[in-house]
Structure formats: C-alpha cells, structure tokens
Amino acid sequence: METFSNLVATVDSFMWGPWLLVFLVGTGIFLTIRLGFLQFFKLPYALKLAFSPSKQDRQSEGDISHFQALMTALAATIGTGNIVGVATAFVLGGPGAVFWMWITAIFGMATKYGEAVLSVKFRTVDEKGEMAGGPMFYIEKGLGWKWLAVLFAFFGSVAAFGIGNLVQINSVAGNMSTTFGIRPQITGIILTIFTAIVVLGGVKSIGRWSSLIVPFMAVFYILGGLYIIFANLELLGPAFSVIFTSAFSAKAGLGALIGSTIRYGVARGLFSNEAGMGSAPIAAAAAKTDHPCRQGLVSMTGTFLDTIVVCSITGISLVMASISGFTGSGDTAALTSQSFQYFMPFGNIIVTIALLFFAYSTVLGWSYYGEKCFYYLVGQKGIIPYRVFFCALVYVGAISQLDLVWSIADTFNAAMCIPNLIALLALSGIIVAETKDFNQLRVEEIKQEKASRSA
C-alpha cells in the first residue's frame, strides 16, 4: 500500500508540475491577447449582467438563470481552496504567492470566458428536456474528437467523487470536531441528508439552493475578513508592500522564486478558481441566455469573485497576521482559523462555519459536474445511480482518512485540464468570432437603450 501511495504521489507531483502550470496560464494569456484584454474592459458590464439579467436572457432557452448558473459554478469553486489552499500557498511560497494568485486569476478570467462561450454554443438538450454541455460536448462537436471527449468525461465523473465530495467533507468533519467537539459521524449523517435533499432534485434544485447559500457564505466570510483589515488598517500598507516585494524577491535565487513563490501562487490560484479545468462551463451550459458570450461574461466574473475577492481576504489576513508577530501552530489547515482568532474573538468559529458552507456548496456544484460527465458516458439511465452513490460518499468522507484520496483527486483534476486546454486553443477562433458577433449586438443594444431613454 505504501508503494502505491508513493506512486500516486509521484504521478500527482508530475501532473501538477511546471509544465501544466505553464499550459494553464499560457492558455489564459493567449486568449487574453486574442480577445483584446476583454476581462479588463467588460468586467463592469459582466458584473451587472450576473446580478441583473437582461430581458432577452429571461426569455431565452435554458434551465436556470445567469445568476443561478454563476452561483452553481461559484458553489463548486469557492471551497476549501479559498481557506486551506491559500494558507498552503502562503506557507510554501511565502507572502508573494498571493500576488501570483492574483495574476493567475486575471488571465484565468479569459479562460473561464472562453470555456463558457464554447459550452453554450455547443450545448445540447437531453432526453428530459434539460441542457447538457461542457468540454466533452465542445470537444466532440467542435473538434470532432470523440475519444478525447470521452477521456474528459471519465476524468470529470471520477474527480467529482474526490475533490468535489470526499476531501471537502473530510475537511469540514475535522474542523467541526476541533472547534465544536462534534463527532465526524454526526457531521457525516447531517451533511449526507442535506446533500441528498438538494442533489436528488437535479440542476434546478442545485441552482436554487446555490443562489441562497453562496451569497450568504461569501458575504459572511468577507465581512469577517474586512473587519480584520479595517480594525488593523495600519497593517494594510505594510502587508501589500510585503506581498509585492516577496513576489519578485530573488534573495534566495531565481530558482527558488520560480520553484516556490510563483509555483505555489499559480498552482493554488488555479486550484481555487478552476480556470482551465473545464468544470465551470458544465454549469454555464444550463443558463438561460440568448448569446454564448453573454453567459461567457457572467462566468468570467466567477474567477474574479473567487480569487480577487475571497482568496484575497484570506491572503491579506494571513500576511497582516505574520507581520504583526503571529506565527501559528505550524498546521497549514488551521492557519487561517488561527490568524482570524489572533485578530478577533471567535475568529476560529467564523472560519469553521465558513468552511462548512464553502465545502458543502462545493459538494452541490460538483455533484452536477460529475453527473453531466457520467451522463455523457452512459446516458440518462446513469443519472439517478450516480446521484445516490455521490450522496452516500458524503458519509464516507466524514469518517475516513483521506491522504491518498487527496493525491488521487488532485491527479484527476489535472487530467481534466489537458483535454479542455487543447480544445480551448484549437477552438479559439470560434471564441473570437462569437465575441465579435456579440460586440456588434451590444452596439445595437446600446443604441436602442439610448433611443428609448430619449423618447
């Protein structure tokens, strides 16, 4: 067993090596250039669209609203990576890793946009009249490479059990036991019941609950972090100074800078926002929208909200704590909780509750991702068995030791990236063409809006 664990760890280390990080960020940079730095100019409109959908979209084909699709995607992406992942990047890569997480997110927004555009353009309607889309569909219909689409669907359906279920629940059970003394078995039973209530209802149920849970959990955590920042405002300037200085510091040599600060900042940033992994466009395909690019812009905001907003709260709080003399216990998983506790009473409880909702929402989002991947492989008959098995694994995750599962899940996440990135690069011309068409549509819409206001 030890030999197998070592083999898995070696494969995992290779899969998430520098080559994949370059592939992921490079794809984002490539799309950013081809799209004319769209994420910088369209973000205000994208945020407006996400939270106040247009009349055209409300009347368009789809299963859930823009907002529900975004919340479903955010449910899956805002998870333990925003708390534990950022702390890991901070410990292994130093404060400068936070800067590289930001850079990753900026280019990742273009990647997320491209994924969603393709997903909506090539989506299909299943036997129940629901939308089905994602990388497996745009790989098959756009590239004509059925074998690569099957590989992605297999990787995605398996990855959902790991990173989207077992490891999330395991983190929650451990934190609930440490903070409140609740036995993992009790946590497992409760979360299994609540997961089954939502997941067995399908995408509309997931979208509805995600639109309630995600805003609450994000605001709850962000307010806690903002309290720390504004209550210790004198530390904010020094914190940013440390982040930017460390991001480019070659004191330990260029190799150390690239091998730790940049590597862990990029890796954990991508792990958190999932840009390039191909998961979020599965939710985007279900959205009611009249044009692929409109949903692409909404999906793009997910990376901004996940990394630039939520991860920054964690990262800045950790840096502020470190420069004020806090050292922590050395336990990476508990570092964020300890830093919050250092600055405010009951800070550890805030982080534990946030982690509970972050992880639970991730389970809901990934259940849909895995289900659609499995549907692509076996058809409608596999949906209910997949949902039931997925829910049953929630209890297993709460009571098990999952060191090996972490590595296996990590490996399958990396495996998902490869087919998706190949498709994004190969189909980038379609993304650009759709964007030009949408830009012309927006010009006409703006003219009509001005005319209606002046009438």
C-alpha positions in Angstrom: 0.0 0.0 0.0 2.9 2.4 0.8 4.4 1.7 -2.6 1.1 2.5 -4.3 0.7 5.7 -2.2 4.2 6.8 -3.3 3.4 6.0 -6.9 0.2 8.1 -6.7 2.2 11.0 -5.1 4.8 10.8 -7.8 2.2 10.9 -10.6 0.4 13.8 -8.8 3.6 15.8 -8.5 4.3 15.3 -12.2 0.8 16.2 -13.3 0.8 19.4 -11.4 4.4 20.2 -12.4 5.6 23.4 -14.0 4.6 22.1 -17.5 0.9 22.1 -16.6 1.0 25.4 -14.8 2.6 27.0 -17.9 0.0 25.3 -20.1 -2.8 26.7 -17.9 -1.5 30.2 -17.6 -0.3 30.3 -21.1 -3.7 29.4 -22.4 -5.1 32.3 -20.4 -2.5 34.7 -21.7 -3.1 33.5 -25.3 -6.9 34.0 -25.0 -6.5 37.4 -23.3 -4.4 38.7 -26.3 -6.8 37.2 -28.9 -9.8 38.7 -27.1 -8.2 42.1 -26.8 -7.9 42.0 -23.0 -11.6 41.6 -22.7 -11.6 41.0 -19.0 -10.4 44.5 -18.2 -12.9 46.3 -20.3 -16.0 44.1 -19.9 -15.9 43.3 -16.2 -18.3 46.1 -15.1 -20.9 45.0 -17.7 -20.3 41.3 -16.8 -21.0 42.0 -13.1 -24.1 43.9 -13.9 -25.3 41.1 -16.2 -24.6 38.5 -13.5 -26.8 40.2 -10.9 -29.4 41.8 -13.1 -30.1 39.6 -16.1 -31.3 41.2 -19.4 -34.9 40.8 -20.7 -33.5 38.7 -23.6 -31.9 36.2 -21.3 -35.0 35.7 -19.1 -37.0 34.7 -22.2 -34.2 32.5 -23.6 -33.7 28.8 -23.8 -32.1 27.2 -20.7 -32.8 25.6 -17.3 -31.6 28.2 -14.8 -30.9 31.9 -14.7 -27.5 33.6 -15.3 -27.3 34.2 -11.5 -28.1 30.6 -10.6 -25.6 29.3 -13.1 -22.9 31.6 -11.7 -23.8 30.6 -8.1 -23.7 26.9 -9.1 -20.2 27.4 -10.5 -19.1 29.5 -7.5 -20.6 26.9 -5.2 -18.1 24.4 -6.7 -15.1 26.8 -6.9 -15.4 28.6 -3.5 -14.3 25.8 -1.3 -11.5 24.6 1.0 -9.1 26.1 -1.6 -10.1 29.6 -0.6 -9.1 28.9 3.0 -6.8 25.9 3.3 -5.4 26.3 -0.3 -4.4 30.0 0.3 -2.8 29.1 3.6 -0.8 26.3 1.9 0.4 28.8 -0.8 1.4 31.3 1.9 3.4 28.7 3.9 5.1 27.0 1.0 5.5 30.1 -1.3 5.6 33.0 1.1 3.6 36.2 1.0 4.5 36.8 -2.6 2.4 33.8 -3.6 -0.7 35.9 -3.0 0.4 38.2 -5.9 0.8 35.3 -8.3 -2.6 34.1 -7.3 -4.0 37.5 -8.5 -2.0 37.3 -11.8 -3.4 33.8 -12.4 -6.9 35.0 -11.8 -6.6 37.9 -14.2 -5.6 35.6 -17.1 -7.9 32.9 -15.8 -10.9 35.2 -16.4 -10.2 35.0 -20.2 -10.0 31.2 -19.9 -13.3 31.0 -18.0 -14.9 33.2 -20.6 -13.8 31.0 -23.5 -14.9 27.9 -21.7 -18.4 29.2 -21.2 -18.8 30.6 -24.7 -18.0 27.2 -26.2 -20.1 25.4 -23.7 -23.3 27.4 -24.5 -22.6 27.3 -28.3 -22.2 23.5 -28.4 -24.7 22.6 -25.7 -27.5 20.1 -26.4 -30.9 19.1 -24.9 -31.1 15.7 -23.2 -33.9 13.2 -23.0 -35.6 15.1 -20.1 -35.5 18.4 -22.0 -32.6 19.8 -19.9 -29.5 21.4 -21.2 -26.3 19.4 -21.3 -22.9 21.0 -22.1 -19.3 21.3 -21.1 -15.9 20.4 -22.6 -17.0 16.9 -23.6 -19.6 18.3 -25.9 -17.5 21.1 -27.4 -14.6 18.7 -27.8 -16.8 16.2 -29.7 -19.0 18.7 -31.7 -16.3 21.4 -32.2 -13.2 19.3 -32.7 -14.8 16.0 -33.7 -12.5 14.1 -31.3 -14.9 11.8 -29.6 -12.1 9.9 -27.9 -10.8 13.0 -26.2 -14.3 14.0 -25.1 -14.8 10.5 -23.5 -11.5 10.9 -21.6 -12.6 14.3 -20.2 -16.0 12.9 -19.2 -14.3 10.0 -17.4 -11.8 12.2 -15.6 -14.6 14.6 -14.6 -17.0 11.9 -13.3 -14.3 10.4 -11.1 -12.8 13.7 -10.0 -16.2 14.8 -8.6 -16.1 12.0 -6.0 -12.7 13.2 -4.8 -12.2 16.9 -4.9 -15.9 17.6 -5.1 -17.0 15.3 -2.3 -14.7 13.2 -0.1 -12.0 15.7 0.6 -14.4 18.6 1.1 -16.5 16.7 3.7 -13.4 15.4 5.4 -12.1 19.0 5.9 -15.5 20.0 7.4 -15.7 17.0 9.7 -12.2 17.6 11.1 -12.9 21.3 11.7 -16.3 20.7 13.3 -14.6 18.2 15.6 -11.8 20.5 16.6 -13.9 23.7 17.0 -17.2 22.4 18.4 -16.4 18.8 19.5 -18.9 17.3 17.1 -18.1 13.7 16.2 -17.3 13.1 12.5 -20.1 10.5 12.3 -22.7 13.1 13.3 -21.4 15.6 10.8 -21.4 12.9 8.1 -25.0 11.9 8.8 -26.3 15.5 8.8 -24.4 16.5 5.6 -25.5 13.3 3.8 -29.1 14.1 4.5 -28.9 17.7 3.4 -26.8 16.8 0.3 -29.4 14.2 -0.8 -32.3 16.7 -0.3 -30.7 19.1 -2.8 -28.8 16.8 -5.2 -31.6 14.3 -5.9 -33.7 17.2 -7.2 -31.3 17.9 -10.1 -29.9 21.1 -11.6 -32.9 23.3 -10.8 -32.7 22.3 -7.1 -28.9 22.8 -7.0 -29.2 26.2 -8.8 -31.9 27.3 -6.4 -30.1 26.3 -3.2 -26.7 27.6 -4.5 -28.2 31.0 -5.2 -29.2 31.1 -1.5 -26.1 29.5 0.1 -23.3 31.1 -1.9 -24.1 34.8 -1.4 -24.6 34.2 2.3 -21.4 32.2 2.8 -19.3 34.6 0.7 -20.6 37.7 2.5 -20.3 36.1 5.9 -16.6 35.2 5.3 -15.8 38.5 3.5 -17.3 40.6 6.3 -15.2 38.7 8.9 -12.1 39.4 6.8 -12.9 43.1 6.2 -13.4 43.6 9.9 -9.9 42.3 10.5 -8.5 44.6 7.7 -10.3 47.8 8.8 -9.7 47.2 12.5 -6.0 46.9 11.7 -5.7 49.4 8.9 -2.2 50.4 9.8 -1.1 46.9 8.8 -2.7 47.0 5.3 0.0 49.1 3.6 2.9 47.0 5.0 1.0 43.9 4.0 0.8 44.9 0.4 4.4 46.0 0.5 5.4 42.6 1.7 3.3 40.8 -0.9 4.7 42.8 -3.8 8.3 42.7 -2.6 8.2 38.9 -1.9 6.6 38.3 -5.3 9.7 39.4 -7.1 12.3 38.8 -4.5 15.3 36.8 -5.8 17.1 36.8 -2.5 17.2 33.0 -2.4 17.9 32.8 -6.1 15.7 32.9 -9.2 15.2 29.1 -9.0 13.7 29.4 -5.5 11.5 32.3 -6.7 10.1 30.2 -9.5 10.1 26.9 -7.7 8.2 28.2 -4.6 6.6 31.6 -4.7 5.4 31.6 -8.3 4.7 27.9 -8.4 2.5 27.7 -5.3 0.8 31.0 -6.0 -0.1 29.9 -9.5 -1.0 26.3 -8.5 -3.2 27.3 -5.6 -4.8 30.1 -7.6 -5.8 27.7 -10.3 -6.8 25.1 -7.8 -9.2 27.6 -6.2 -10.8 29.2 -9.3 -10.6 26.1 -11.6 -10.0 28.2 -14.6 -9.0 25.8 -17.4 -10.1 22.7 -15.6 -13.4 22.6 -17.6 -15.7 22.2 -14.7 -17.5 25.6 -14.6 -18.7 25.5 -18.2 -20.8 22.5 -17.4 -22.9 24.8 -15.2 -22.7 27.6 -17.7 -24.4 25.4 -20.3 -27.6 25.3 -18.3 -28.0 29.0 -18.2 -30.9 30.9 -19.9 -29.1 33.1 -22.4 -29.6 34.5 -25.9 -25.9 34.5 -26.8 -23.0 32.4 -25.7 -20.9 35.5 -25.0 -23.4 36.9 -22.5 -23.0 33.8 -20.3 -19.3 33.8 -21.0 -19.0 37.2 -19.4 -21.1 36.1 -16.4 -18.9 33.0 -15.9 -15.8 35.2 -16.1 -16.9 37.1 -13.0 -16.7 33.8 -11.1 -12.9 33.8 -11.2 -12.8 37.5 -10.2 -15.1 36.9 -7.2 -13.4 33.6 -6.2 -9.8 34.7 -6.3 -9.6 38.5 -6.5 -12.2 38.9 -3.7 -12.5 35.8 -1.5 -8.9 34.5 -1.7 -7.6 38.0 -1.2 -9.4 38.2 2.1 -7.6 35.1 3.3 -4.2 36.0 1.9 -4.2 39.6 3.2 -5.3 38.5 6.6 -2.5 35.9 6.8 0.1 38.5 5.7 -1.2 41.0 8.2 -1.0 38.4 11.0 2.5 37.4 10.1 3.9 41.0 10.1 2.3 41.7 13.4 4.1 38.8 15.1 1.7 35.9 14.8 3.4 32.6 13.9 0.7 29.9 14.2 1.0 26.3 15.2 2.6 25.1 12.0 -0.6 23.3 11.0 -1.4 24.6 7.5 -5.0 23.5 7.6 -5.6 25.5 10.7 -3.5 28.6 9.9 -6.3 30.8 8.5 -8.5 29.9 11.5 -5.7 30.8 13.9 -5.0 34.1 12.2 -8.6 35.1 12.4 -8.7 34.2 16.0 -5.5 36.2 16.6 -7.3 39.4 15.4 -10.8 38.9 16.7 -12.8 37.0 19.3 -14.4 33.8 17.9 -12.4 34.3 14.7 -11.8 30.5 14.5 -15.6 29.9 14.7 -16.1 32.3 11.7 -13.6 30.4 9.6 -15.0 27.0 10.7 -18.6 28.0 9.8 -17.4 29.5 6.5 -15.5 26.3 5.7 -18.7 24.3 6.4 -20.7 26.3 3.9 -17.8 26.5 1.4 -17.3 22.8 1.4 -21.0 21.9 1.4 -21.6 24.2 -1.6 -18.7 22.7 -3.4 -20.3 19.3 -3.0 -23.5 20.5 -4.5 -21.7 22.1 -7.5 -19.5 19.2 -8.2 -22.4 16.7 -8.0 -23.8 18.4 -11.1 -20.5 18.4 -12.9 -19.9 14.7 -12.2 -23.5 13.8 -13.1 -23.2 15.5 -16.5 -19.9 13.9 -17.2 -21.4 10.5 -16.3 -24.5 11.2 -18.5 -22.2 11.8 -21.4 -20.6 8.4 -20.9 -23.7 6.2 -20.2 -26.8 8.2 -20.9 -29.8 9.2 -18.8 -30.0 5.8 -17.1 -26.9 6.5 -15.1 -28.1 9.8 -13.5 -30.1 8.5 -10.5 -27.5 5.8 -9.5 -24.7 8.4 -9.8 -26.6 10.8 -7.5 -27.3 8.2 -4.9 -23.7 6.9 -4.9 -22.5 10.5 -4.7 -24.7 11.3 -1.7 -23.6 8.0 0.1 -19.9 9.0 -0.3 -20.5 12.1 1.8 -20.7 10.0 5.0 -17.6 8.1 3.9 -15.7 11.3 3.5 -16.6 12.4 7.0 -15.3 9.3 8.8 -12.3 8.3 6.7 -8.6 9.1 6.5 -8.1 10.5 3.0 -4.5 11.3 2.5 -4.3 9.0 -0.5 -7.7 10.3 -1.9 -6.3 13.9 -1.9 -3.5 12.8 -4.2 -5.8 10.8 -6.5 -8.3 13.6 -6.7 -5.6 16.1 -7.4 -4.3 13.9 -10.3 -7.8 13.6 -11.9 -8.2 17.3 -11.7 -5.0 17.8 -13.6 -6.1 15.2 -16.1 -9.3 17.2 -16.8 -7.3 20.2 -17.7 -5.4 18.6 -20.6 -8.3 17.8 -23.0 -10.0 21.1 -22.1 -7.0 23.3 -22.8 -6.3 21.5 -26.1 -9.9 22.3 -27.1 -9.7 25.9 -26.0 -6.6 26.5 -28.1 -7.9 24.7 -31.1 -11.4 26.4 -30.9 -10.1 29.8 -30.0 -11.1 31.1 -33.5 -14.7 30.3 -32.7 -14.5 32.1 -29.3 -13.1 35.2 -31.1 -15.8 35.0 -33.9 -18.6 34.8 -31.3 -17.1 37.7 -29.4 -17.0 39.9 -32.5 -20.6 39.0 -33.2 -21.6 39.8 -29.7 -19.8 43.2 -29.8 -21.9 44.1 -32.8 -25.0 43.0 -31.0 -24.1 45.2 -28.0 -23.6 48.2 -30.2 -27.2 47.8 -31.5 -28.5 47.2 -27.9 -26.8 50.4 -26.6 -28.2 52.4 -29.5 -31.7 51.1 -28.7 -31.3 51.8 -24.9 -30.3 55.4 -25.7 -33.2 55.8 -28.1 -35.7 54.5 -25.5 -34.3 56.8 -22.8 -34.5 59.9 -25.0 -38.0 59.0 -26.3 
